[in-house]
Structures are given as structure tokens and as C-alpha cells.
Amino acid sequence: MNMFLYVVVIPVLVYAGGRMIAGHYHLRSNQWLLVLAALLFSVSLFLPSPLIHGGKTQFLTHFFGGGVFVGLLCLYFRPLIKRELIWYEELAILFVLVSAFGVVNELYELFAYETGISSQSVTDTSWDLVANTLGAMTFFIVYKATVMAKRLFISR
């Protein structure tokens, strides 16, 4: 049940919800960003993760399926903000969103553990939140570097 939720239900809801919002606001966003985000969320569950202090974690799942996933969603919905943003405003928005998504996910994991839906321990919550944040920050750095490189090489 839990695997079906993460692999199928959530990615389908993200895609459908994203398309509905884009349609409502008449966005001409890059649909491939939304598809990539949904696929990344699903695939991230199958990534091997390192042991941290000898304990099993889902570090890479949260890095890609949390941080990078939220970064892609931010990029997809960026046209909703009509004004030019300074880099630190973009970073703050990304940080707030990845933190919110991470907390909601951890609350769900706790609920699933306490109700018996999942037997996976919730002792790695801190590492999950760190992985979400590192994934988002890595996404931001790569995105900004790509934008700067395009400006540098296209303007020549």
C-alpha cells in the first residue's frame, strides 16, 4: 500500500494537479519539468542509500525525491510569479517549500508507522530533512550555474 502510494498515487496527483493549476492560470510552462519531477519522485524510492552512523537511511530518496523534486516543481511554477526575483528570494522560496514538503512527508511517515501502515522506523527524520535540503540546494546551484553559463555563451 505504502509503495503504491509513493510510486503511483503521489506522482499522478502531482502531475494532474500541476497541469490543472497551469491550465487555470494559462501557463505555458515546460510540461517536461512536471513529468521529470513525477518520475524522479517514483524512481527515487529505489535508489540505494548510505548507512549513516551504522543506521539504514533513505538519504538519496530524500535528496532526489524530496529536494530535487521540489526544485523541479519550483521551476515549473516559476512563471506564476510575475516579477523578477533576486537570487536569494528564489533560494528562500525553495527553502521554504522544501522544508514544508519535508515536514509533511515526515508527519505522514510518523502516521504510517504509528498506525501500522508502514513498519519502517522514523528514527532517521533528521537525516531525511538534511537530505531534502541538500537536494534542493544542489538543484539551485546547478540551475543557477546553467543559467549563468547560457547567458555567458549565448551573449557572445
C-alpha positions in Angstrom: 0.0 0.0 0.0 2.7 2.5 1.0 4.8 1.7 -2.1 1.8 2.1 -4.3 1.1 5.5 -2.8 4.7 6.7 -3.3 5.3 5.1 -6.8 1.9 5.7 -8.4 -0.6 7.9 -6.5 1.6 10.8 -5.5 3.3 11.2 -8.9 0.0 11.0 -10.7 -1.6 13.6 -8.3 1.5 15.9 -8.7 1.2 15.7 -12.5 -2.5 16.1 -12.6 -2.5 18.9 -10.0 0.3 20.7 -11.8 -1.5 20.6 -15.1 -4.7 21.8 -13.6 -3.0 24.8 -11.9 -1.1 25.5 -15.1 -4.4 25.4 -17.1 -6.2 27.6 -14.6 -3.5 30.3 -14.8 -3.0 29.8 -18.6 0.7 28.9 -18.0 2.8 27.8 -20.9 5.2 26.1 -18.6 7.6 23.4 -19.7 5.5 20.3 -19.2 8.6 18.1 -19.2 9.6 19.6 -15.8 6.4 18.3 -14.3 6.9 14.9 -15.9 10.5 14.7 -14.8 9.5 15.7 -11.2 6.8 13.0 -11.0 9.2 10.3 -12.5 12.0 11.3 -10.2 9.7 11.1 -7.2 8.8 7.5 -8.1 12.3 6.3 -9.1 13.9 7.8 -6.0 12.4 5.1 -3.9 14.6 2.5 -5.5 17.9 4.3 -5.1 20.3 2.7 -2.6 21.2 4.9 0.3 24.3 5.0 2.5 24.5 3.9 6.1 24.9 6.9 8.4 26.3 6.1 11.8 25.6 2.4 11.1 21.9 3.0 10.6 19.9 2.5 7.4 18.7 5.7 5.9 16.7 6.9 2.8 19.2 9.7 2.2 19.2 9.5 -1.6 15.5 9.0 -1.8 15.0 12.3 0.1 17.8 14.0 -1.8 16.3 13.4 -5.2 12.6 12.6 -4.4 12.5 15.5 -1.9 14.9 18.2 -2.6 15.5 17.9 -6.4 11.8 17.1 -6.8 10.7 20.3 -5.1 13.3 22.2 -7.1 11.8 21.0 -10.4 8.3 21.9 -9.1 9.5 25.4 -8.3 11.0 25.8 -11.7 7.7 24.6 -13.3 5.6 27.0 -11.3 8.1 29.9 -11.6 6.0 31.7 -14.3 3.2 32.2 -11.7 5.5 34.9 -10.1 5.2 37.8 -12.4 8.1 39.9 -11.2 11.8 39.3 -11.5 13.3 37.7 -8.3 16.7 38.2 -6.9 18.7 35.0 -6.4 18.3 35.0 -2.6 14.5 35.4 -3.0 14.4 32.3 -5.2 16.6 30.5 -2.7 14.3 31.5 0.2 11.2 30.3 -1.7 12.9 27.0 -2.5 14.0 26.5 1.1 10.5 27.3 2.5 8.9 24.8 0.1 11.4 22.0 0.5 11.0 22.4 4.3 7.2 22.4 4.1 7.2 19.3 1.9 9.8 17.6 4.1 7.8 18.2 7.3 4.5 17.0 5.7 6.3 13.8 4.4 7.8 13.2 7.9 4.4 13.6 9.5 2.9 11.1 7.1 5.8 8.7 7.8 5.1 9.0 11.5 1.4 8.5 11.0 2.0 5.4 8.8 4.4 4.0 11.4 2.1 4.6 14.3 -1.0 3.1 12.6 0.9 0.1 11.2 0.6 1.1 7.6 4.4 1.0 7.5 6.9 -0.8 9.7 9.8 1.5 8.6 11.4 3.2 11.6 11.1 7.0 11.8 14.5 7.4 13.6 16.2 8.9 10.5 13.9 12.0 10.3 16.8 14.5 10.9 18.8 12.9 8.1 15.7 12.9 5.8 15.3 16.7 6.3 19.1 17.3 5.8 18.9 15.3 2.5 15.8 17.2 1.3 17.6 20.5 2.0 20.9 19.4 0.4 19.0 18.1 -2.7 17.2 21.5 -3.1 20.4 23.5 -2.6 22.3 21.3 -5.1 19.4 21.8 -7.6 19.6 25.5 -7.0 23.3 25.7 -7.6 23.2 23.6 -10.7 20.2 25.6 -12.0 21.9 28.9 -11.4 25.2 27.7 -12.9 23.3 26.6 -16.0 21.5 29.9 -16.4 24.8 31.8 -16.0 26.6 29.6 -18.5 23.8 30.1 -21.0 24.0 33.9 -20.6 27.7 33.8 -20.9 27.9 31.6 -24.0 24.7 32.9 -25.8 25.6 36.5 -25.3 28.9 36.1 -27.2 
